[in-house]
């Protein structure tokens, strides 16, 4: 039976997530701010958690109903069949939000729902009440009050989906894995194309690109919150995992390179270690080089430069941006360029590049609002 889910992502990357869900053959996904809603079976839920690259979490929409006050909220939450999904031994972490409602105190909302769940288990089912915890390992339940409507959602993912397991070493201001994958999808990079990240840090962009090229589902090796649900089917998950272990298509003798470089030897060593853990070290060319000294890739096929330049306060002058633009113009004039840069410094990009670069999305990276800029090859102008 199909149910409704909500896959979240960084605001600005909704189109990338939408394209992924369509690739999974999900019918009529609906894009909203911060994610995509879709209807699917449990098999597809398992598949989505394993395979989506740009998602942060996937929530199961449990129920939606009118709740004008705490009495009505309690009554309807007590009536809901929580036991269908939640075994009594599972610790629960309830979180609430409220907007334009008479129920303004989120702490009171969570207390009311906790009591309703407890009474459901104890008085209706004769079972122990679940333990309620604020710990990260507890099952998240989201209570969203908007006006006189209440929406209940259950987190199916557990830890955020960008936690692939391979990045145990990171440089300064690392890019989240799902943001890197989302940027690759957003710019339209194709796995057969060359790719260069000339400021690769701990290697997130090249590694995510190599995983895409090899068709390696990003979350095959991790656990999920849905594995603790009362209706979890281990055999079904094993079948989905096996199907996602499909081999990559045979590569040509000299595949287009995926390259990364950085001026910091320690950070580059971390990138190599991360690539080994991800199983893609043989697919990458990682070199120690500054932007100024970075040689052009040997590939004759036009590709993409995609990077996350350092833009902390120590580099507010935009020197990294100038060097990046020079690399593009002088050594890779037939390639396309994409990078993220703080929105509050957009004037630096316009001053440097004029109308050669277009801002196509805005995302948050490390709490900073950044624009995704794309430039077509200058030689094509």
Secondary structure, DSSP 8 states (H G I E B T S, - for coil): --EEEEEE--TT-HHHHHHHHHHTT-TT-EEETTEEEEEE-HHHHHHHHHH-SS-SEEEEEEEEEE-SSHHHHHHHHHHS-GGGT--TTS-EEEEEEEESSS---HHHHHHHHHHHHHHIIIIIT------B--STTSEEEEEEEETTEEEEEEESSSS-TT--S------TT---HHHHHHHHHHHT--TTS-EEETT-TTTHHHHHHHHHHTT--TTTTS--GGGGSTT--HHHHHHHHHHH--------TT---EEEEES-HHHHHHHHHHHHHHT-GGGEEEEE--TTT----S-SS--EEEE----SGGGTT-HHHHHHHHHHHHH-TTSEEEEEEEGGGHHHHHHHHGGGEEEEEEEEETTEEEEEEEE--GGG-
